[in-house]
Amino acid sequence: MMFYIYLLQSSKDKTFYIGQTNNIEKRLKRHNNGFVRSTKNKTPWILIGWEECSNRDDARWREYDLKEHSDKRRKFIDKLMLP
């Protein structure tokens, strides 16, 4: 099963959110329907892009790494924001 690190942007205030999942479409619906505590106040969210990971452990580690290191987070956002 493939896992993904995804980047969302809030239409409300243009902030970003990074997460991981094995089903991007389902996860985006949960964000936009207010079922994710950390994002429910900034709906609606737009999917900007994603990165594939081969397993859940890799995806969880990548998500943690991006959230803990602002330089890596910025590079990830910049890469996915390119036209």
Phi and psi restraints in degrees (value plus and minus 20) as a CYANA .aco file:
   2 MET   PHI    -109.7   -69.7
   2 MET   PSI     123.3   163.3
   3 PHE   PHI    -139.2   -99.2
   3 PHE   PSI     140.0   180.0
   4 TYR   PHI    -155.6  -115.6
   4 TYR   PSI     124.6   164.6
   5 ILE   PHI    -122.0   -82.0
   5 ILE   PSI     104.5   144.5
   6 TYR   PHI    -140.8  -100.8
   6 TYR   PSI     136.6   176.6
   7 LEU   PHI    -141.4  -101.4
   7 LEU   PSI     103.9   143.9
   8 LEU   PHI    -133.1   -93.1
   8 LEU   PSI     132.8   172.8
   9 GLN   PHI    -148.3  -108.3
   9 GLN   PSI     113.9   153.9
  10 SER   PHI     -95.3   -55.3
  10 SER   PSI     110.1   150.1
  11 SER   PHI     -92.5   -52.5
  11 SER   PSI     -40.9    -0.9
  12 LYS   PHI     -93.3   -53.3
  12 LYS   PSI     -69.4   -29.4
  13 ASP   PHI    -153.8  -113.8
  13 ASP   PSI     -10.6    29.4
  14 LYS   PHI      48.3    88.3
  14 LYS   PSI      -7.7    32.3
  15 THR   PHI     -95.4   -55.4
  15 THR   PSI     143.3   183.3
  16 PHE   PHI    -128.1   -88.1
  16 PHE   PSI     136.8   176.8
  17 TYR   PHI    -159.4  -119.4
  17 TYR   PSI     114.3   154.3
  18 ILE   PHI    -134.2   -94.2
  18 ILE   PSI     114.2   154.2
  19 GLY   PHI    -167.9  -127.9
  19 GLY   PSI    -199.6  -159.6
  20 GLN   PHI    -155.9  -115.9
  20 GLN   PSI     128.0   168.0
  21 THR   PHI    -183.7  -143.7
  21 THR   PSI     149.8   189.8
  22 ASN   PHI    -127.4   -87.4
  22 ASN   PSI     -19.9    20.1
  23 ASN   PHI    -165.1  -125.1
  23 ASN   PSI      74.8   114.8
  24 ILE   PHI     -83.9   -43.9
  24 ILE   PSI     -64.5   -24.5
  25 GLU   PHI     -80.2   -40.2
  25 GLU   PSI     -67.3   -27.3
  26 LYS   PHI     -83.8   -43.8
  26 LYS   PSI     -61.7   -21.7
  27 ARG   PHI     -85.9   -45.9
  27 ARG   PSI     -61.7   -21.7
  28 LEU   PHI     -80.9   -40.9
  28 LEU   PSI     -60.6   -20.6
  29 LYS   PHI     -81.5   -41.5
  29 LYS   PSI     -60.5   -20.5
  30 ARG   PHI     -84.2   -44.2
  30 ARG   PSI     -60.3   -20.3
  31 HIS   PHI     -81.7   -41.7
  31 HIS   PSI     -68.6   -28.6
  32 ASN   PHI     -93.3   -53.3
  32 ASN   PSI     -39.8     0.2
  33 ASN   PHI    -113.0   -73.0
  33 ASN   PSI     -15.6    24.4
  34 GLY   PHI      62.7   102.7
  34 GLY   PSI      -3.2    36.8
  35 PHE   PHI    -108.1   -68.1
  35 PHE   PSI     -22.3    17.7
  36 VAL   PHI    -131.1   -91.1
  36 VAL   PSI      92.6   132.6
  37 ARG   PHI     -73.5   -33.5
  37 ARG   PSI     -62.6   -22.6
  38 SER   PHI     -94.3   -54.3
  38 SER   PSI     -32.4     7.6
  39 THR   PHI    -142.3  -102.3
  39 THR   PSI     -23.6    16.4
  40 LYS   PHI     -85.3   -45.3
  40 LYS   PSI     -44.2    -4.2
  41 ASN   PHI    -106.4   -66.4
  41 ASN   PSI     -20.2    19.8
  42 LYS   PHI    -143.4  -103.4
  42 LYS   PSI       2.4    42.4
  43 THR   PHI     -90.4   -50.4
  43 THR   PSI     134.4   174.4
  44 PRO   PHI    -104.5   -64.5
  44 PRO   PSI     136.3   176.3
  45 TRP   PHI    -127.6   -87.6
  45 TRP   PSI     125.1   165.1
  46 ILE   PHI    -135.1   -95.1
  46 ILE   PSI     113.2   153.2
  47 LEU   PHI     -96.4   -56.4
  47 LEU   PSI     100.0   140.0
  48 ILE   PHI    -109.6   -69.6
  48 ILE   PSI     -61.8   -21.8
  49 GLY   PHI     154.7   194.7
  49 GLY   PSI    -195.7  -155.7
  50 TRP   PHI    -176.1  -136.1
  50 TRP   PSI     145.3   185.3
  51 GLU   PHI    -144.1  -104.1
  51 GLU   PSI     122.0   162.0
  52 GLU   PHI    -109.0   -69.0
  52 GLU   PSI     125.1   165.1
  53 CYS   PHI    -149.7  -109.7
  53 CYS   PSI     127.1   167.1
  54 SER   PHI     -96.5   -56.5
  54 SER   PSI     -41.8    -1.8
  55 ASN   PHI    -174.2  -134.2
  55 ASN   PSI     150.3   190.3
  56 ARG   PHI     -86.0   -46.0
  56 ARG   PSI     -59.2   -19.2
  57 ASP   PHI     -79.7   -39.7
  57 ASP   PSI     -63.8   -23.8
  58 ASP   PHI     -83.5   -43.5
  58 ASP   PSI     -61.0   -21.0
  59 ALA   PHI     -85.1   -45.1
  59 ALA   PSI     -63.3   -23.3
  60 ARG   PHI     -85.7   -45.7
  60 ARG   PSI     -60.3   -20.3
  61 TRP   PHI     -85.3   -45.3
  61 TRP   PSI     -63.4   -23.4
  62 ARG   PHI     -82.9   -42.9
  62 ARG   PSI     -63.1   -23.1
  63 GLU   PHI     -80.2   -40.2
  63 GLU   PSI     -68.3   -28.3
  64 TYR   PHI     -78.9   -38.9
  64 TYR   PSI     -66.3   -26.3
  65 ASP   PHI     -79.8   -39.8
  65 ASP   PSI     -63.7   -23.7
  66 LEU   PHI     -87.0   -47.0
  66 LEU   PSI     -57.5   -17.5
  67 LYS   PHI     -95.7   -55.7
  67 LYS   PSI     -45.4    -5.4
  68 GLU   PHI    -112.0   -72.0
  68 GLU   PSI     -38.2     1.8
  69 HIS   PHI    -143.8  -103.8
  69 HIS   PSI      85.6   125.6
  70 SER   PHI     -81.8   -41.8
  70 SER   PSI     -52.0   -12.0
  71 ASP   PHI     -87.8   -47.8
  71 ASP   PSI     -61.7   -21.7
  72 LYS   PHI     -88.9   -48.9
  72 LYS   PSI     -57.7   -17.7
  73 ARG   PHI     -80.6   -40.6
  73 ARG   PSI     -66.3   -26.3
  74 ARG   PHI     -82.2   -42.2
  74 ARG   PSI     -62.0   -22.0
  75 LYS   PHI     -83.9   -43.9
  75 LYS   PSI     -60.9   -20.9
  76 PHE   PHI     -82.0   -42.0
  76 PHE   PSI     -67.6   -27.6
  77 ILE   PHI     -82.7   -42.7
  77 ILE   PSI     -67.0   -27.0
  78 ASP   PHI     -80.0   -40.0
  78 ASP   PSI     -62.2   -22.2
  79 LYS   PHI     -82.0   -42.0
  79 LYS   PSI     -62.9   -22.9
  80 LEU   PHI     -99.5   -59.5
  80 LEU   PSI     -39.3     0.7
  81 MET   PHI    -105.0   -65.0
  81 MET   PSI     -30.8     9.2
  82 LEU   PHI     -82.9   -42.9
  82 LEU   PSI     122.0   162.0
